[in-house]
Amino acid sequence: MTETWDSAAAGVLRLPSGRLVRGRGLRHPLPAGPRPAFALYLLGKEPPEVEWEHRWLRWPDFWLPSDRAATAEALREAWSRAASERVEVACGGGKGRTGTALACLAVLDGIPGDRAVAYVREHYDRHAVETPWQRRFVTRFDPSHATP
């Protein structure tokens, strides 16, 4: 078992359950401090290798994930692991795709889909979830179909 994030660290979102997840942009340097135990990388192409366990979801910039079932499964895994491990969610800039995934984690954590984007914008980044279709994706995200 790994420890979770410091709640005051940059990019860390506290979900209502108390789970902590770090969002970040891969175009920025890796923050100082502990490394993730598990990460979801949301990119149009395969990410560079890292020293920690990770999953890559094909997710083009400004769009939606290519495989929604795989995305739901990966988000469920990230949410579950965040209870006791350092989980990171990242895309290129750390706002659109990352914010969308964080909002879906908020839905898994019990926040209604129509309020999840506002929650992430308030507690993570005010520019999170950049496009109307990303907002719609969160609103329609169904946690009952997010079981691996």
C-alpha positions in Angstrom: 0.0 0.0 0.0 1.2 3.5 -0.9 0.4 6.7 0.8 -1.9 9.2 -0.9 -1.1 12.7 -2.0 -0.6 15.8 0.2 -3.9 17.6 -0.1 -2.1 20.9 -0.4 0.1 19.9 -3.3 -0.3 21.5 -6.7 -2.9 19.9 -8.9 -4.4 17.7 -6.1 -8.2 17.4 -6.2 -10.0 16.2 -3.0 -13.1 14.3 -3.9 -16.1 14.4 -1.4 -15.1 10.9 -0.1 -11.7 12.2 0.8 -9.9 10.5 -2.0 -7.1 12.6 -3.5 -6.2 12.5 -7.2 -3.5 14.7 -8.9 -4.2 16.2 -12.2 -1.4 17.7 -14.3 -0.3 18.6 -17.8 2.5 16.4 -19.2 3.9 19.5 -21.1 5.0 20.8 -17.7 7.8 19.4 -15.6 7.0 16.6 -13.2 6.3 18.2 -9.8 8.8 17.7 -7.0 7.9 15.2 -4.4 6.5 11.7 -4.4 5.8 9.9 -7.6 2.4 8.4 -8.6 1.8 4.8 -7.8 -0.7 4.7 -10.8 -1.4 7.1 -13.6 -3.9 7.5 -16.4 -2.5 9.2 -19.4 -5.1 10.7 -21.8 -3.3 11.4 -25.1 -3.8 11.0 -28.8 -0.5 9.0 -29.0 1.3 6.7 -26.6 3.0 8.5 -23.7 6.7 8.2 -22.9 7.7 5.5 -20.5 7.5 6.2 -16.8 8.8 4.4 -13.7 5.3 3.8 -12.3 2.3 1.7 -13.3 0.1 3.5 -15.8 -2.6 3.1 -18.4 -2.8 5.0 -21.7 -6.2 6.0 -23.0 -6.3 7.1 -26.6 -7.9 10.5 -26.3 -7.2 13.2 -28.9 -6.7 16.8 -27.7 -10.0 18.7 -27.4 -12.1 15.5 -28.1 -13.4 12.5 -26.3 -11.9 9.1 -25.6 -11.7 6.7 -28.5 -12.9 3.7 -26.4 -15.6 4.7 -23.9 -15.8 1.3 -22.3 -12.1 1.1 -21.7 -12.2 4.7 -20.4 -15.0 3.9 -17.9 -13.0 0.8 -16.7 -9.8 2.8 -16.3 -11.6 5.6 -14.4 -13.2 3.1 -12.1 -9.7 1.6 -11.4 -8.3 5.1 -10.8 -11.1 6.0 -8.4 -10.7 2.7 -6.5 -7.0 3.0 -6.2 -7.1 6.6 -5.1 -8.5 5.4 -1.8 -5.0 4.2 -0.7 -2.6 5.1 -3.5 -1.2 8.2 -5.3 -3.2 8.3 -8.5 -2.4 10.8 -11.3 -4.5 11.8 -14.2 -2.8 13.7 -17.0 -3.0 15.0 -20.6 -0.9 17.5 -22.5 -2.1 20.7 -20.8 -3.8 19.3 -17.8 -7.1 21.0 -18.3 -9.5 19.6 -20.9 -9.1 15.9 -21.0 -7.7 15.8 -17.4 -10.6 17.9 -16.2 -13.1 15.7 -17.9 -11.6 12.6 -16.4 -11.5 14.2 -12.9 -15.1 15.3 -13.3 -16.0 11.6 -14.1 -14.1 10.6 -11.0 -16.3 13.0 -9.1 -19.4 11.3 -10.6 -18.0 8.0 -9.4 -17.6 9.6 -6.0 -21.2 10.5 -5.8 -21.5 14.0 -7.3 -24.3 14.3 -9.9 -23.1 14.5 -13.5 -24.7 17.9 -13.9 -22.6 19.3 -11.0 -19.3 17.5 -11.5 -17.8 20.0 -14.0 -18.5 22.9 -11.6 -17.0 20.9 -8.7 -13.8 20.3 -10.7 -13.6 23.9 -11.8 -14.0 25.1 -8.2 -11.5 22.6 -6.6 -9.0 21.8 -9.4 -8.8 24.4 -12.2 -11.3 27.0 -13.3 -10.5 26.2 -16.9 -11.0 22.4 -16.6 -13.2 20.7 -19.1 -12.7 22.8 -22.2 -15.3 21.8 -24.8 -19.1 21.5 -24.9 -18.8 17.8 -25.8 -16.5 17.2 -22.9 -19.1 18.7 -20.6 -21.8 16.6 -22.2 -19.6 13.5 -21.7 -19.4 14.1 -18.0 -23.1 14.8 -17.7 -23.9 11.5 -19.5 -21.2 9.5 -17.7 -23.0 6.6 -16.1 -21.1 5.1 -13.1 -23.3 2.0 -13.2 -21.6 1.1 -16.6 -18.1 2.0 -15.3 -17.5 -1.3 -13.5 -14.5 -3.2 -14.8 
